[in-house]
Amino acid sequence: MKIRNIIWLDEFVDKLARKHCVDQSEVAEVLLGRPLFRFIEKGHRRGENVYSAMGKTRTGRFLTIFFVLKDRDRALILSARDMSARERKTYEKK
């Protein structure tokens, strides 16, 4: 999977900053780099499933990002947060 475009909705951008202290630039850095992708669940619309992407920013922050995959290469961001200890172990095994 390769993400080429990120879709931002204001309500989710606000939540990322307020609740998780995650900046849009950090999300973009992880998604446009070489993250570890995982299928999470089937989407409500056909072909729009929910995935996670785990990755590390240049500053060393480990993030998990949740998104809906649209049109094969566009990500509609739902949430992003610091990785849990378990997610970090999975990511570091990649």
Protein Blocks (a to p, Z undefined) as FASTA:
>chain_A
ZZfbdcddfklmmmmmmmnopafklmmmmmmmccddddfbdcfbehiacdddddddfkop
acddddddeehiaccdfbdcdddfklmmmmmmZZ
